[in-house]
């Protein structure tokens, strides 16, 4: 895969957001335009794919934080770049053991 050199040649200044938008999401040259880069056949594996323990530990930490701030009735959780949803799937499964928190949380997933 050749890089999109025209993008770089036509730019005297290159803001970081435009750089990443181009190298990651360009339809022809972007990293994510190729097949799925995640998993054992991809370029890398993320911790939630390897073991649910990673997500369970983070979930318990989030619940402890929620308790520390007074158990608000409305609590938002935002996952940026959820990919295949492995983290959120385990997160939601773990929440079943904490019904008071589960009823307070609103989950948002943001994927480009």
Secondary structure, DSSP 8 states (H G I E B T S, - for coil): ----HHHHHT-SS--HHHHHHHHHH-TTT-GGGSS--BSTTSSB--HHHH-HHHHHHHHHHHHHHHHHTT--S-EEEEEE--TTSHHHHHHHHHHTT-HHHHHHEEEEEE--
